[in-house]
Amino acid sequence: MEGLKREIASMLHVDMDSFFVSVELLDRPELRGLPVAAAHDTGRSVVSSASYEARRFGVRSAMPIARAKQLCPQLILIPPTYEKYRKASHAVMRIFEEFTPLVEPLSIDEAFLDVAGSVRLFGSPFEIARQLRERIREQTGLPASVGLAGTKFIAKLASQRAKPDGILEIPPKRTLEFLHPLPISAMWGVGQATERALSSRAIHTVGDLAREPLASLRQVVGEVSAQKLHLLANGFDSRGVETTRIEKSIGHEETFAFDEPNPEVLRRELLRLSTRTAERLRAASVEARTVAIKVRWANFETLNRSKTLQEATNATRRIYQTANDLFEALNAVGKSVRLIGVRAEQLVAAGSNSAALWSEDEDWRAVDQAVDEVRSRFGKRGVTPASLLTERGPVVDPRSLQDPS
């Protein structure tokens, strides 16, 4: 495996610390050292980012503001300004490229860097990490944490444990020594349900997971997940840095201003989200093989459902019909919805279905093409589905963009 062939910890994971809040504090230095969150002060808002002072009270990203205020009554809220975050992100990414061309952005505030080819120019990987953090601080005023290891997986784990504003290097020879004592929740792909299933088999640490026979693991998490978890738990990770990334999924979700019980309103919102998702697919020249929905009930229970199509699509109508079918199958009669979302997954290049003699989506694609052309000339409001022309509907919640740091 490529991950174990590295003799030095030349894979870096750089993660900006409390990115949104840190950017805001550049303009509000008097708030440094205080519990601060980037969030709108409205009843249905959620925390986009929290300072480490706020995190000591239990405040976390994606937490409802009402809950955050219960945990930390003195919490200071700053309305998010996403344009500032994008500019700061671009500045940080440019600094990464000053050290290596092998940069793989993961989100607005984190990236993998392969610095194996930069050692002769800048020194050891640890020295590169030190210089990198220093240059980010000098040029942007922002703190960053860096994890160094022989693989992506371990580098990301290391950066999490380097926070805030630190460096942690895991030499490849000490990978298992670092990895195996960690709880299984540290593993990629282990959510709460998987953690409960593994714990029921007395698998509590990564070491336990590594020692579990693969056949037994398959019975708990299935063939594909078992193979991935087994390899990662034993320190194997063959992934290199991908400098050109294709989005793995495209989607949108919205939070309602008030819990919404009306099926017609919910279907209209599914159409709006499907329209936006399909537009982005076509703009990126990709199609989706899978359509998924996300529904959060008023009691905060969240469900995810998906369906894989016979052929990939970026047709608005196909995406909407699939999303609506998935929603109808939930039997939501009498239930109020807090959040609803549509996502296109398993993306492939547009035209991958060209071998088919005929597609059921062809007529819909012709309509989409005409709509796209009108919108390109007259703006996004040039054409709107008639069912969306209503005064009632959800409040768009831009805080779906979360700061994961």
C-alpha positions, 0 to 999 in steps of 0.5 A: 500500500502506498500509504505505508511506503512513505518513510517520512511524514510528508502528507500534511492535513492543514485545518484552519481553527474556528475559521469563520469566527477567526476571520470575524475577529480580525475586524473585532479584535476586542472580542478575542478570548470571549465566547463568540459564534458566527450565527444569525440571532434568530429563532431557527438559526444554527451556529456556523462556527464557534470560538474555542472559548464557546466550545468549552461550554459545549457550543458546536457548529450546526447547533441551534442558537437556542441550545447554544444560548442555554449552554452559554448565556454570555455567547456573543453572536456575529452575523456570518459574512460568507464573502469574507470567508471565501476571500480568506480561503483563497488567500490561504490556498494560495499560500499552500501552493507556495510550498507544493503544487500537490494541494487537495482542498477538502472544504473552504478551510482545510486541505491535504498537501503532499510535500514529499517533493518540497523537502530539498527546497524547504526542509523537513515536512515538520519544518514545512508545516512550521513555515506554512503556519507562520506564513498563514499567520503573517499574511492573513492573521489566521491560526491553523493546525497541521497534522503530518503523517504517512497517509491522509487518514492519519494526517487528518486525525493528527490535525484534529489532535493538534488543535487549536493552533498546533502541529502534530507529527506521526512518523510512519513507523509509529502509525499503529502506536498512535492509531490503535488506542483511539476510540472507534468513533475516530474512524472515517465512516463510523457514525453513531449507528455503526459505533453502537453495532461495533460496540455490541461486539466489544469493539471499542478502540481502533485496535479492537477493530484492527484485530477483528476478523474480516468475516466477522466485521462483514456481518456487522457493517457489510462487505464494502464498509468492512473492507475499508474499515479493516484497511484503515484500522491497520494503517493502510491508506493508498490514496494520494493527493488529488489536485483536480477534484470532481464533486462527489455530490451536489445538493441543497437543503433548507430550514423552515422558519416554522415547522412545516406540516403542509404536504403541498408546501413540502412538495413545492420546496422539493421542486425548488431544491431539485431545480437548483440541484439540477442547474448546478449539475448541468453547469458542472457538466455532470450527471447523477446516478443517485438521488437522495433526500434528507428530512428532519422532523420537528423532534430533530429526528433526521432521515436520509433516503436515496435511490439509484437510477437506471441511468445517470441524469441531470434533468430537473424533472427526473430529480424532482420525481425521484426526490418526491417518490422518496419523500412520499415513501416516508409517509409523512402525513401528520408530521411537521418538517423542520428541514428538507434537502435534495442531493445528487450523488455518484456523479459522472461526466455528462453524456456517459449514457451516450451508449443508450439509443434513447433516454426517457429524459430527452424531452425534459433535457430539451426543456432544461436547455431552453430554461438554462439559455433564458436564465443565462441571458436574463438571470435566474429569475428569468424563468421560474416553475409556476408552482414556486410562484407563491408568497408562502414558503421556507426561509432560506437558511444560508447557515447550511454552510458550516465551519467544520473546524 
